[in-house]
Amino acid sequence: MILRRSLAVLLLVFALAAVALSRGSTHLDNLSDSAKSGITVVAAVCVLAAVRLWLRKTPEQ
């Protein structure tokens, strides 16, 4: 259970960092809008996976 929750936290941190970098970084201004949208989609998938990992019950529950 600890492993799943720590992985969920890592996924949430990765998603937050990806969105923050794609939207606020001046170094990534050269990226096209489709690339920024792709980063946002990947971040959303990471958030959904993290929520699923966090809320999943163990088999004995």
Contacts in CASP RR format, 6 or more apart in sequence:
PFRMAT RR
TARGET T0000
AUTHOR 0000-0000-0000
METHOD contacts of the structure
MODEL  1
MILRRSLAVLLLVFALAAVALSRGSTHLDNLSDSAKSGITVVAAVCVLAA
VRLWLRKTPEQ
1 58 0 8 1.000
4 53 0 8 1.000
4 54 0 8 1.000
4 56 0 8 1.000
5 53 0 8 1.000
5 54 0 8 1.000
7 50 0 8 1.000
7 53 0 8 1.000
8 49 0 8 1.000
8 50 0 8 1.000
8 51 0 8 1.000
8 53 0 8 1.000
8 54 0 8 1.000
9 50 0 8 1.000
11 46 0 8 1.000
11 47 0 8 1.000
11 49 0 8 1.000
11 50 0 8 1.000
11 53 0 8 1.000
12 46 0 8 1.000
12 47 0 8 1.000
12 50 0 8 1.000
14 43 0 8 1.000
14 46 0 8 1.000
15 42 0 8 1.000
15 43 0 8 1.000
15 44 0 8 1.000
15 46 0 8 1.000
15 47 0 8 1.000
15 50 0 8 1.000
16 43 0 8 1.000
18 39 0 8 1.000
18 40 0 8 1.000
18 42 0 8 1.000
18 43 0 8 1.000
18 46 0 8 1.000
19 39 0 8 1.000
19 40 0 8 1.000
19 43 0 8 1.000
21 28 0 8 1.000
21 39 0 8 1.000
22 28 0 8 1.000
22 31 0 8 1.000
22 36 0 8 1.000
22 39 0 8 1.000
22 40 0 8 1.000
22 43 0 8 1.000
23 36 0 8 1.000
28 36 0 8 1.000
END
